Amino acid sequence: MKIPILLLAVLCGACASNSVPEVPQTEIEAKMLGLLQKFDLWDLDGNGELDEAELAAGLKDRNSSYEPKGIIDFYDTDGNGTISLREAQKGFKRVDEVQIYNQN
């Protein structure tokens, strides 16, 4: 019974007329907001993880040169073949690894 009440509270808060959208104050907040938006848009089956097919579909719309498998290889730290939101968040801390790799 707690879940429906909590969900109702969240929905009411989101629909309030005086609610102001979150505006990122820092670069990392902007990246996190973008990450949340991508998960929301790209997680087609709603399981909270991005698989190779979902990444391919999302990247196709953006004309990206990144390969879904390479993205999964970088972010998927538990080895299950998908990227959870937590894995993606942790990946932001490892961005320097990509920059160093691309320079070599």
C-alpha positions as CSV (number, residue, x, y, z in Angstrom):
1,M,0.0,0.0,0.0
2,K,3.0,2.3,0.6
3,I,4.0,2.3,-3.1
4,P,0.7,3.6,-4.5
5,I,0.6,6.4,-1.9
6,L,4.2,7.3,-2.6
7,L,3.5,7.2,-6.4
8,L,0.5,9.5,-5.9
9,A,2.6,11.9,-3.9
10,V,5.2,12.1,-6.6
11,L,2.7,12.5,-9.4
12,C,0.9,15.3,-7.5
13,G,4.2,17.1,-6.9
14,A,5.1,16.8,-10.5
15,C,1.8,18.3,-11.6
16,A,1.8,21.2,-9.2
17,S,1.3,24.5,-11.0
18,N,4.0,26.2,-9.1
19,S,6.7,23.5,-9.8
20,V,9.8,24.8,-11.4
21,P,12.0,22.5,-13.5
22,E,15.4,21.7,-12.2
23,V,18.1,23.9,-13.7
24,P,21.6,22.3,-13.5
25,Q,24.0,24.6,-11.7
26,T,27.2,22.8,-12.6
27,E,28.6,20.9,-15.6
28,I,28.3,17.5,-13.7
29,E,24.6,18.3,-12.8
30,A,24.0,19.0,-16.5
31,K,25.6,15.7,-17.5
32,M,23.6,13.8,-14.9
33,L,20.4,15.4,-16.1
34,G,21.3,14.4,-19.7
35,L,22.0,10.9,-18.5
36,L,18.6,10.6,-16.8
37,Q,16.9,11.9,-20.0
38,K,18.7,9.4,-22.1
39,F,17.8,6.5,-19.8
40,D,14.2,7.7,-19.9
41,L,14.1,7.9,-23.7
42,W,16.3,5.0,-24.6
43,D,15.2,2.4,-22.0
44,L,12.5,1.0,-24.3
45,D,11.5,-2.0,-22.2
46,G,11.6,0.1,-19.0
47,N,13.8,-2.4,-17.1
48,G,16.2,0.4,-15.9
49,E,19.1,-0.8,-18.0
50,L,20.3,-0.1,-21.5
51,D,21.1,-3.0,-23.7
52,E,22.9,-3.1,-27.0
53,A,19.7,-2.8,-29.1
54,E,18.4,0.1,-27.1
55,L,21.8,1.9,-27.4
56,A,21.9,1.3,-31.1
57,A,18.4,2.7,-31.6
58,G,19.2,5.8,-29.5
59,L,22.6,6.4,-31.2
60,K,21.0,6.0,-34.6
61,D,18.8,9.0,-34.0
62,R,21.8,11.1,-33.1
63,N,24.0,10.0,-36.0
64,S,26.7,9.0,-33.5
65,S,30.0,7.3,-34.5
66,Y,30.1,5.4,-31.2
67,E,29.5,1.7,-31.3
68,P,26.9,0.3,-28.8
69,K,29.2,-2.6,-27.9
70,G,32.1,-0.3,-27.1
71,I,29.9,1.8,-24.9
72,I,28.7,-1.3,-23.0
73,D,32.2,-2.6,-22.7
74,F,33.3,0.7,-21.0
75,Y,30.3,1.2,-18.7
76,D,29.2,-2.4,-17.9
77,T,31.2,-3.1,-14.7
78,D,29.1,-6.1,-13.6
79,G,29.5,-7.9,-16.9
80,N,25.8,-8.6,-17.5
81,G,25.8,-7.0,-21.0
82,T,23.7,-3.9,-20.1
83,I,24.3,-0.5,-18.5
84,S,22.5,0.4,-15.4
85,L,22.0,4.0,-14.4
86,R,24.4,3.5,-11.5
87,E,27.1,2.1,-13.8
88,A,26.6,5.1,-16.1
89,Q,26.9,7.5,-13.2
90,K,30.1,5.7,-12.1
91,G,31.4,5.9,-15.7
92,F,31.5,9.7,-15.5
93,K,34.3,9.4,-12.9
94,R,36.3,7.4,-15.5
95,V,36.0,9.8,-18.5
96,D,39.7,10.6,-18.2
97,E,40.4,6.9,-19.2
98,V,38.7,7.5,-22.6
99,Q,40.5,10.8,-23.2
100,I,43.9,9.1,-22.4
101,Y,43.0,6.1,-24.6
102,N,42.0,8.3,-27.5
103,Q,45.3,10.2,-27.4
104,N,47.4,7.1,-27.8
